[in-house]
Amino acid sequence: MQVTGHDKPIVVIKLGGSMLEQLSESFLDSIKELLTTKRVIIVHGGGPDINNMLTKLNIKSEFYNGMRKTTKEVLEIAEMVLSGKINKQLTALLTQKNVKAIGLSGTDGQLIVSSFLDEENLGFVGKVEQINDELLRSLLILDYVPVIAPIGITADGQKLNINADLAASAIAEKINAEQLLFVTNVPGILHDGKLIEEATETMIEKLIEQKVIYGGMIPKVQAALDALSDQLEHVMIVSGNDRIFKEGKMIGTKITKKREVVVK
């Protein structure tokens, strides 16, 4: 029997900027299928597109401890790319699949209230202070899929650039999501070509030491670990190149605080 309305669990999906051009038809189809039993919120990044636009406009970037300083110019470009381009592209893709997607920025309805992370060194980079879950729940009740660009806003109206991983984690925790999914270009964590279906924090540390997890997968796994909390007991790493949901089950690597690793 199909679960309806308020009874549907909530799934938050975080899409990295590098994945947006690679999303497969089967991935988008599985989002549609997922909506028969779940309510879905999508948070997206846009790093590569922002970098490309900064290069085109010859805007120089400053860095502090490996993080880009968001100047006023960089913030304007980030908002233009995230809210004006990527958000609308993703909303249109979902609409083509008959998904009731609604594009939002964290500034809309004070969805993501934020404060300066380190104004002196990082400029207009924010940290999440509060999520307007009432707004999200109102949209979910109407069967909308909120698609969120991670631009936050302070209590006095200053826009700030928010890390998309942190925005997705904060939203998942505040709205008591059943699951948080990090979408990547691989099916999950792989060991000798086999999918690791479940891994603990301790196991992941060992896999990093053994270089089973390496390169660009390390920050993705770290973001997943950082999202774990008392409210959010597990997160998943899934692929944007294939289905993420089949026969009622998520396909990917589940990351938890407890239990041993399971290899399929």
Buried (B, 14 or more C-beta within 10 A) or exposed (E): EEEEEEEBEBBBBBBBBBBBEBBEEBBBEBBBBBBEBBBBBBBBBBBBBBBEBBEEEEEEBEEEEEBBBBBEBBBBBBBBBBBEBBBEBBBEBBBEBEBEBBBBBBBBBBBBBBBBBEEEEBBBBBBBEBBBBEBBBEBBEEEBBBBBBBBBBBEEEBBBBBBBBBBBBBBBBBBEBBBBBBBBBBBBBBBEEEBBBBBBBEBBEEBBEEEBBEEEBEEBBBBBBEBBEEEBEBBBBBBBBBBBBEEEEBBBBBBBEEEEBEEE
